[in-house]
Amino acid sequence: MKLQSIKTWVTVPPTGIGGAFWVFLKITTDDGIHGVGESYGIPVSGDIACRMIEDTFERFVAGTDPHQIETLFRRVYSAGFTQRPDVTMMAVFSGIEMAIWDILGKAHDQPVYNLIGGRFHERLRTYSYLYPTQVDSNGQPLNPDEDVYHDGDAAAKCALDYLAMGFTAIKQDPAGPYGFQGGRELSLTELSRTEYNVKCIREAVGDSADILVGTHGQMTTSSAIRLARRLEPYDPLWFEEPCPPDQMTGIGKVAAATTIPVATGERLTTKLEFHQALEAGVSIVQPDVGRSGGIWETKKIAMLTELYNAQIAPHIYCGPIAHAAAAHVGFSSPSFLLLETILTDFHQAVLTQSLVWEQGYLLAPGSPGLGVDIDEAFIEAHPYQTGGRLHLEMCQTVLPSDNTATITELPE
């Protein structure tokens, strides 16, 4: 059996929930088995991302026995004389690699989790961001009374809706927009809004749900510590990526200064960068399997957490193929904590076969491979326009003149 051909697509979720576009691919072997994959967060236009995936497949993967996962990883990891973590190339490879695991599962008539250690967990606890019921194409609430990003009372009401769906963990990012200049000092308005939102949610859910504070590198180390002290009375399960991902020493200082567990990882790639995070004192790592190096590399990251008495909570702000791949890592990993989940009609519509939830928990797929497959006709009916928005984008100016911040991108 040899890996023979590849096909790629870019599709656009109309609500923007899960990102501006998703990159899917299908690899077929010379004996007719196909596998599907998804690359996360490649920072170029979707059509260019597809060309990168196709070039990488033809250059390093085509004609190879799909069992040679380690060899394929090293080929691509070293591509162009790099041999170091490269977020773009690892995202390209991650999508290819998860499709290869889908093929291997089908070839051996086993779910992928049985090929990477077996099912350790019977079901996976999942969490969701708080999303308003109606959003525009950028994910912003159409109803001002549902501004769960800025209005603590709306956030608390929304949290109760998610509890009714069975979720026992919910996340929000009310700290403000994501600026590309690096960490900044949050304004008093932003600090107070974040504290009020978390306070309202805790008062609403009581002990029925964990609260996950999802920031995305907005803060300097000192500002993050300042915010953490405000949030400690509400006992969040984690404080996510408080400083930019290139400031791991700063993130470690935050972890040492607060009682809230610090989480990070959605913008990291390969076991090297996650080892650095664990060494810094991060206690919850959040690899996105569509960027971190694929299923096998993410499994290695999960193994690393066991050596640090830490946990893994895979990041998912993407489409359902990477979501399924992350689930297989979770099912097979003793240190699994939580899996991010997005439940939208579009996530279901792009699939002909999907995962199954039961009251906030993901059930283990029993079919061979990843347990999901794409509806090619449907995704081709929702194409990406060349030169459109990137998966996620950052802004330069984050504070208007009145010193109040507004969300310019959907929390992920």
N, C-alpha and C positions, 0 to 999 in steps of 0.2 A: 504494500500500500504506500503510495506516494502522494504528497500534496501537489495538486496539478494546476488549479486555476482559482482566481479571486474575482469577486464582484463587490462594488461599494455603492453606498447610497448616503445622501444627506437628507434628513427630513426635519420639518420645522413644527414643533408643538405650538398650536395657535394661542395658547394662554401664556407661553413663556415659562411655565412652571417646569423645571427640569433643565432650563437653559434655552438659549436662542436656537440651537439646532443640535441634532444627534447624528453621529457618524456610525453607520452600521456596515458590516461586511459579511460576506459569505465565502467560505473556502470549500472547494470540492476536490475530492481525491480521484485518483485514476480508476478506482473501482466504484465511484458513484456516491460515496458518503459525503454529506455536506455538514458543515458546522457554521454557526453564526457567532459574531463578535461585535464589540462596540468599543471605540476609542473615545476617551473622555478628555475634554478640555484642550485639544490641540489649538495653540494660540494663533491660528491663521484662518483664512476663509475656508468654509466647509469644502468647497470644490478642490482647493489646494490640499487640504487634509487628505482627501480621497486619493489624489495623485501621489502623495507621500506614502500612503499605505500600499498602493499598487506597486510603486517603485521598490519599496522595501521587500515586499513579497517576492517580486521577480528577481531581485538581486540576491537575497539571502535565504529564502524559504522554499521557493518552488523546486520540486523534485526531491524534497527531503522526506524521510520516514517521519510521520507525525510523533513517534515516540521519543524523538531526539530533542526534548524540550530544553535541556541544559545547553546543548550545542547551539540551538537556535537563539537562546537568550544571549550567549556569549558573542555570537556573530553580530547580532544587532546592537548589543551594549557597546561593542568595540567599533561600530560602523564609523567610517571616515576618520579612523585613528583617534577616537574619543576616549573610550574605555573609562567612562565616569557617568554619574547620574545626569541624564539629559531629559528634561521633562517632556519635550516634544517627541523625541525618538522613542522614549519608553511608552508614551501614550499610543504611538503608532504600533509598537510591538504588542502592547497589552491587548488591543483588539484582535490582532492576528492570533495571539497565543490562546485567548479564551475560545476562539473558534476551533483551534486545534484540539483543545480539551473536549469540546463538544463532539468533535469527530471521534476522539479516543473513547469517550463514553458510549457512543453509538456502536463503534466497532467491537467493544467488549461487552455490550449490552448491560451497562451499569451507569447509574447516576455518577456525575463527576465526583461528588463527595466520597464515594466508595473507592475511587482511584487515588485519593490524597489523604488517606487515613481512616476513612469510614465515618459513619454518622455518629458523632459523639452526643449531639443534642437532638431530642425528639422534635422540638419546634424552636423557632427563634423569636425572641422578644424584639419588637420593632418600635420605632418612634417616627413621628412626623413633625415637620414644621407646622406652625399655625398659618393656614392659608385662608384668606377671605373666600366666601362662596362664589363671588363673581370678580374676575380680574380682566384687565385689558391684555393686549398682546405682549406687554412688558411685565406682566404679573402684578400690576398695581391695582388696588381695589377700586371697583366702579362705584361702590357705595361708600361715601365718607364715614358712615356710621360703622363700617367694618374695617377701619384702618388699624389692623392688628399690629402694625409695625410701630405706630406712634401713640396709640390710645390704649392705655392699660386696661380700661374697663371693657373695650372691645376685645382685647386679647383674652381677658378672663372668660368672657362669654364664649369665645371661640374654643378655648381650652375645654370647656365643659362639653361642647359638641364632639370633640375628639375623644374625650373619656367615654361618651355614649357609644362610640364606635369600637371601644375595647382597648384603646391605647392606654398604656400606663407610664408613658414618657412622652414629653412634648418639648419642642424647641422653638426659640425665637431669637431674633437679632435686632433689638431696638436701639443699638448703640450709635447708629449713624452710617453714612455712606462710606464706601471704600475708596480711599485716595491713593494714588500711585506714588506719592512722595515718601511713603513709609509711615511709620508710627507717628501719631500726633497726640497732643493733649486734648482729651475730650472736654467740651465746654460743660459748664455747670448744668445747662439745659439738657445735654445728652446724658450726663451722669444721673440727673434726677429722673429723667424719663425712663431710663433703663431700670433704675431701682424701683420706680413706681410700677412699671409693667410686671416685673418679677414679683413684687409684693402682691399685686392684684391677682396674678395667676396662682400664687401660693394660697392666698385666702380662699380662692374659688375651689381649688382641687384638694386642698388639705393634704392628707397623706395618701391620696389615691393615685398620685402620679409624680414621677420625678420631673424636675424642670432642668432643661439643658440650655445654658446660656451660650448662644452661638454668635460670637464675634468673629471677625475675619481680618485680623492683623491691623486693626485701625489704630492701635494705641502704642505709645511709648511704654517702656517698662514701668515707669513711675505712674503713668495714668492708669495702666492696667491694675496695678496694685491698689490704687485709689478706688477704682470701681469694684474690685474684688471685695474690699472691706465693707463696702455698702451692701453687697449681695450676700455675704456670709450668713446673716440672720435667716435667710430664706432657704438655706441648705440645698443649693443646686447640685445635681449629680456631676456636672462638669462646667468648666469655663474654657471655651473653645478658642484656640489660636488667638490669644490676646495680643500678640505682637506679630509683625510680619514674619513670614517663614524663613527669611534669611537672617533672622535675629534669634537664633536658638539659645544663645547665652541669656538673652533677655527673657525669653519664655521660661527658661530654667529659674531665673530669679523670681519671676512671678509665682511659679510653682512652689518655691521655697517660702514665699511670703504669705501664702493663703492656705486656709483649710479646705478650700474647694479643689477637687481634683482638676488638674489642667490636662486638656486634650488638644491634639493637633495632628495634622497629617494629610489633609486633602490636597495640599500643594507640594507634598514631598513625593519622592520617587526612589525606589529600590531600598533594599535592606540597609544600605550604608546610611542614608539620611534618617531612617527610622531608628537605627542604632544610636545615632547622634542625639535624637530627641529623647530616647529612653535614658541615655547617659546624663542628659541635662536635667532630668527629673520629671518628665512627662509621664503620667500614669495611665493615660488612655490614648492609644494611637488610632488614627482614622484614615487608613489608606483607601484610596479609590482604586479599585482593581482595574479600571479602565485607564489608569495613568501610572500606577505604582510598579508596573513591570509584569502584570498578568497574574493569573491564578497561582502559579507555582511560586513566584517571587512573593506574593502576598501571603501565601501559606508560610513561607520562611519568616516573614515579618511577624506573623502570629506566633510562631515558635520562639522568636526573640523575646516577646512579651513575657513568656513563661519564666525566663531567666531573671526578669526584673520584678516579678510579682505584679505585673501590669496587665492591662486588658486591651482587647481590640474591639473597635466599634466602626465597622466599615462605612465610609462616606458614600452617599448616593445622591448626586444631583445631576441626573442624566436620564437616559432611557432605560427600558426594562431588561436589556441584554446584560449590561454591566451589573445591573441589580441582581440578576439571577446568578452571575458568576460570583459576586460577593457572598451570596447566600450559601453557595457550596463551600466556600472557605469557612464561613461561620459555622455551618453544620459540623464540620470536621475539626474545629479548633476548641480545645478545652478553655482557652482564655477569652472566648467570645463573650461580649457584654450586651451589645445592642446593634441593630441594623437599621440604618436610615431607610425610610420608605416614602414613596410618593404614589398616591393612589388617585389617578385621574382617568377620565374616559379615554383620553388620547393614548396614555400608557397601555391601556388594554387593547385599544383598536389597532395598534401597530403589530400586534401579535396574532398568530393563529392558535397558539398554545401558550398559556400563561401560568404564573405562579398562583398559589391559593393562600389566602389569609383567613384566619378564624379568630375574631375578637382581639385584634391587635397582635396576633402571633402569626408568623409565616410557617406554613406546613412544608415538610420535606417533599420535594418532587420525587416521584417514583420512576419516572420514565428515563431511559438512557440519555446520557449527555447532560446538557444544561437544563433540560426540561422546558425550554421555551423555543419558539420559532417565529420568524417574522412574516408578515403579510406583505409581500413584495409589491403587489398592486396598490395597496393602501399607501405605503410610504412613497411610492412614485407619484401618487396623486397629491402629495403635500411636499413639493420639492423646495430646496433651498435656492435662493436667488444669489447668483454670483456677486461677491463683494458685500454681502449682508453683514449683520452684526456678528461679532464673535460670540462664543458660547457664553462667556461672562465678560464684562468690561469694567474698568475702573475710571475714576474721574480725577481731575486735577484740583478743582476748587470745591471744597466740601462744606464750607461754612458761609452762608449768606451774611450780608451786612448786619442783620439783626441778631447774629450769633446763635441762631437756631438752625439745626441741621435737618435736611430732608433726605429720605431714601431715594437714590437715583437708580439703584439696581435691586432686583429681587433677591432677598436672602436665600442662600443655598445650603 
